[in-house]
Amino acid sequence: MSKIFFINPPAPKKNIIVIRDLDRSGRQSMEKTIWPQTSLAYLATIVKDSFEVKVIDCIAEKIYWNEFEEIIKKEKPKYILTNVISSTLTNDLRVAEIGQRIGAVTIAVGSHITALPEESLRNFPALDYLILGEAEETIKELVSFLEIHKNKNELDDIRGIAFRRNENIVITKERPLIKNLDDLPIPLHQLLPINKYNLPFVGKGYTFVTTSRGCPYQCIFCRSPIIWHRIVRSRSVKSILKELKLLKKLKIRNFLVHSDVFTVNKDIAIELCQEMINRGFRFKWICNSRVDTVDEELLSWMKKAGCWMINYGIESGSQKVLDQAKKGITLSQIKKAVYLTKKVGIKAWGYFMIGLPGESWQTVEETIKLAKRLPLDLANFAVAAPYPGTEFYELVKRNGWLISSNWEDFDQNYSPIVSYPQMSNQEISRAMKKAYLAWYLRPSAICKLISGIKNWNDFKTILQIAFSHGQWIISKN
């Protein structure tokens, strides 16, 4: 039986934690978050009946390049699939080079290569195939074909791939999205090193549960539409409960709902919460949400079902900036949602972006003021990064505001690469540092952090986060 390895590549440097995902994250983590590779588990599960599969999560397992290469040489997989993100692009595609040296077929997935297939194949000759967009049906069809056929002329009928034919790059027709997510198998979480995934205030031992794919909103900075096209598809409650039964069997008690907006469908969210309560599930879980999709009834059910924190994409304290980013929310909705969340007893984590179109020192001050006024338990201030394939990227490129064409600079934690007439990239960097200091150097914020410490691992995590942020704040770059 042929082997397929699904790879989360090593980091560019030792002791760096890189967050990779197929449609969302692409950055170095200052919070020491180790991201579960459930997306790779989905792909492995889809072909497990016909192939010997393995997920190698080099970030979680702390596998660096020399060790990774030795593993590949020893195991000799026939196929190697790697997830690729913009901010570690050249690093990630060392996987393809290593695979090529042992004669493996090399495949890449992710929003970066979906947005830039021709450039990716042209610049990285060790890559054999790209899977564009939603990958499950495509990977199954592609590797099944390659097991039998050698003639690339017949690959044109496989939708959603890109490859070379002689000197030409071929991009086949787009593959339609899977209509019913219940048709996908439950991902084999046991393929993943669950006990090594780390999240602040959760500790080690959590995973992702995908309840839906896609987001219907118009935010210009989001990468989700590159894969999911702003089309929302929800799994049935029955399907989600089946996965939760597996987690219970595996003794996994913590999960993060891996969906753009868990609360986008109120009826499904409430039904799921009610079923979790009725079945006696005792999970602790977190989700992402929008402030305009929650109300007290929904939040109350979520609290009863074990939800203890909600991550809200607030982005800015300036209505002008929110409107230019097409966020589609108001400042009053932000305040109402956060206060309701705290009222029912759920913690609130606010995500903010510095450097969206229309940003100025005045709007930064409005963001800091709002963040300090809201009863948030945690706050994250990220640089607005115009990733390829987003409307934000096209906007800044068209207006001459983009100051780097090096994809490795596209990191929403470290690299302001947009410079506006009214606010330079250096000022955006200073603004991010100012926001962190203004929010966290307050007695109330410090007390909230201390109150969240439950064990030695929490204490170490807080110290590591404080140290990494401190190093970044005092750095000149």
Helices and strands as residue ranges (DSSP letters): E 3-8, E 18-20, E 26-28, H 38-47, E 52-57, H 58-61, H 65-75, E 79-83, G 86-88, H 89-92, H 94-101, E 105-109, H 111-115, H 117-123, E 129-131, H 136-148, G 152-157, E 161-165, E 168-171, G 181-183, G 189-191, G 194-196, E 198-199, E 203-204, E 206-209, E 212-213, H 224-228, E 233-234, H 237-249, E 254-257, G 262-264, H 266-278, E 284-289, G 291-293, H 296-304, E 307-315, H 319-324, H 331-343, E 347-354, H 361-373, E 378-383, H 391-398, G 407-409, H 425-440, H 443-451, H 456-474
